[in-house]
């Protein structure tokens, strides 16, 4: 799946978020976070790896904030370097948290 067109990758990421995250949204000007329930965490991470490859773990990986019932991940940080158009796919006016 790493060789997907940009529009397909965008659609698959949206689908992964819809299927696995309890909520998502912009928490600041440059942080788009997803809150993934522990039950769905493995599935979500597998989908990220299929979409972007294991390179998402280069340079020490990325931060996941453990909550009592989920993990909060800033996707802008996790996918930094992939040039993903977060603001186009997830407009701040619609995804403000």
C-alpha positions in Angstrom: 0.0 0.0 0.0 3.0 2.3 0.2 2.8 3.0 -3.5 -0.7 4.4 -3.3 -1.7 7.7 -5.0 -1.9 10.6 -2.6 -5.7 10.7 -2.8 -5.9 7.0 -2.0 -3.6 7.4 0.9 -5.7 10.3 2.2 -8.9 8.2 1.9 -7.3 5.2 3.6 -6.0 7.3 6.5 -9.5 8.9 6.9 -11.0 5.4 7.0 -8.4 4.2 9.6 -9.3 7.1 11.8 -13.0 6.6 11.4 -12.7 2.9 12.1 -10.2 3.0 15.0 -10.3 6.4 16.7 -12.8 7.5 19.3 -12.2 11.1 18.4 -9.9 13.3 16.4 -9.2 17.0 15.8 -6.9 20.0 15.8 -5.8 20.8 19.4 -3.5 23.6 18.3 -2.3 25.3 15.1 -0.1 22.4 14.1 -1.2 19.4 16.1 -3.9 17.0 14.7 -4.5 14.3 17.3 -6.4 11.0 17.3 -7.5 9.2 20.4 -7.3 5.5 19.7 -8.9 3.1 22.1 -6.5 0.4 23.3 -8.8 -2.3 21.7 -8.2 -0.7 18.3 -4.6 0.4 18.8 -2.9 -2.6 17.0 -5.3 -2.3 14.0 -4.6 1.5 13.7 -0.9 1.0 13.9 -1.0 -1.8 11.3 -2.9 0.5 9.0 -0.4 3.4 9.5 2.5 1.0 8.7 0.8 -0.2 5.6 0.1 3.3 4.4 3.5 4.9 5.3 5.9 2.0 5.9 8.0 1.3 9.0 9.8 4.6 8.4 7.3 6.3 10.7 9.5 4.8 13.5 12.8 6.3 12.2 14.5 8.8 14.4 13.1 7.3 17.6 9.5 6.9 16.6 6.8 9.3 17.8 5.1 10.1 21.1 1.8 8.5 22.1 0.2 9.9 25.3 -1.3 7.1 27.4 -4.7 7.9 28.8 -7.0 5.8 31.0 -8.9 4.3 28.0 -6.9 5.3 24.9 -3.7 6.5 23.3 -3.5 10.1 22.0 -1.2 10.5 18.9 -0.4 13.7 17.2 -0.5 12.6 13.6 1.3 15.7 12.4 4.3 14.7 14.4 4.0 11.0 13.6 3.8 11.6 9.9 6.3 14.5 9.8 8.4 14.2 6.7 5.6 12.5 4.6 4.2 15.8 3.3 0.7 14.7 4.2 -1.8 17.5 3.6 -3.5 17.5 7.0 -5.2 20.8 6.6 -6.7 19.9 3.2 -7.9 16.4 4.4 -9.0 17.5 7.9 -10.0 21.2 7.6 -9.6 23.0 10.9 -13.1 24.5 10.6 -14.5 21.0 10.7 -12.1 19.2 13.0 -11.5 21.7 15.7 -11.2 19.9 19.1 
